[in-house]
Amino acid sequence: MSRAENPFGQVLVALVTPFTADGEVDWKAVERHIDDVVTAGADGIVVTGTTGETSTLTDPEKIKLVEVGKDVAGGRAKIITGGGSNETAHAIELAKKSAQAGADGNMIVTPYYNKPTQAGVLTHFRMIADSTDLPVILYDIPGRTGIPITYETILRAAKHPNILAVKDAKGDLSEVSRVMNQTDLMYFAGDDANALPTLAIGGTGLIGVTANIAPTPYRHMIDAVNAGDLAAATAAHRQLEPLVRAVMTHVPGTVAAKYILHGLGRIQSPRVRLPLVGPEEWEAAQIEDEIDLVKDIPGVDFRNFRPDRNAAAGGALPKVAGTTR
């Protein structure tokens, strides 16, 4: 594969995993949701990522999400597996099984909780990248993992032939520019608010939570940037700003995205798995206040928004724990 090729797409949705009210995966809702976002403009889907509640999914659920994604997308969008693990051996097995299930790429998160040295981080990435032929996106999110991928480690990782991109949730755009000046790595915004700024300095796309709700304006933003039309891209960014705030600032993005999708009638339940819980009354009120400021977003009609705080309350304990083996 040429380093210049993009095997991932540009508008990537960090997919929520719809559950039933008792916390089991709602597979019919998964199929509908994937079809919805692909039809609305997404050309890549990251299943089993943070937004997909990877920490509480079982391995069979993770692999089935890849399979279902491939089947529903039908070649219209790339399916990226995004779970990973803080155990290198487990992450390797997930990568191999995901590749066998048809994944188009593998997003590898920095090992969390263990707090390895940068040598350990680099070894983790290289061994997982070695285990399959899948193109790799490194996921740099120190707020969740406890450690960053340092600039020096990114440069060293970039020499691996399968490591092609970074999802940046560190938000240091000066470092992003520096890395892109010195490597062929593609960059994807990992913070919804930074989608346009990342694109403006040469980034490839976004892996977005808000895109679960509104993929179309992100499609417009990307297409405008590709055409050199900054004014149109900025207009899409400004349209999205209150929705991004609603999704990303009051509760975890997964929780808010499911609350809003359910209120729009696009998923049957807003349930999340413990230890995540639905928004408390005051948090739900904040989300709804932000939604009131959303105007004229293509593909979303908030006149039909009917939030259900009772349905969202609490969290579910699934029948089978998301154990590593």
RARA-V234236 format. One record per pair of residues at least 6 apart in sequence whose C-alpha atoms are under 6 Angstrom apart, sorted by the first residue. I is the first residue (numbers start at 1). GAP is how many residues later the second one is. Records with the same first field share a line. If there is no record, write none. Layout:
BEGIN
I = GAP + GAP
END
This chain:
BEGIN
8 = 70
9 = 34 + 35
10 = 195
11 = 31 + 32 + 194 + 195
12 = 30 + 32 + 33 + 194 + 195
13 = 32 + 33 + 194 + 195 + 198
14 = 32 + 37 + 193 + 194 + 195
15 = 31 + 32 + 37
16 = 35 + 36
17 = 35
18 = 8 + 12
19 = 6 + 7 + 252
20 = 6 + 249
21 = 248 + 250
22 = 294
23 = 293 + 295
24 = 294
40 = 175 + 176
41 = 174 + 175 + 178
42 = 173
43 = 34
44 = 33 + 34 + 35
45 = 34 + 35
46 = 34 + 35 + 36
47 = 34 + 35
48 = 6 + 14 + 34 + 35
49 = 33 + 34
51 = 203
54 = 29
56 = 266
57 = 265
58 = 264
63 = 35
67 = 34
78 = 26
79 = 24 + 25
80 = 23 + 24 + 25 + 26
81 = 25
82 = 25
84 = 7 + 24
85 = 6
86 = 25 + 26
88 = 36
92 = 36
105 = 29 + 30 + 31
106 = 30
107 = 29 + 30 + 31
108 = 30 + 31
109 = 30
112 = 33
135 = 27
136 = 26 + 27 + 28
137 = 28 + 29
138 = 28
139 = 27 + 28
140 = 9 + 28 + 29
141 = 28 + 29
142 = 6
164 = 21
165 = 20 + 21 + 22
166 = 21
167 = 20 + 21 + 22 + 23
168 = 21 + 22
169 = 21 + 22
186 = 18
187 = 16 + 17
188 = 16 + 17 + 18
189 = 6 + 9 + 17
190 = 17
192 = 16
195 = 11
217 = 19
221 = 12 + 15
224 = 8 + 9
242 = 48 + 52
246 = 41 + 44
247 = 6 + 9 + 10
255 = 23
258 = 12
259 = 11
261 = 6
262 = 8
263 = 42 + 43 + 44
264 = 41
270 = 42
271 = 41
272 = 43
273 = 42 + 43
274 = 41 + 42
277 = 37 + 38
278 = 34 + 35 + 36
END
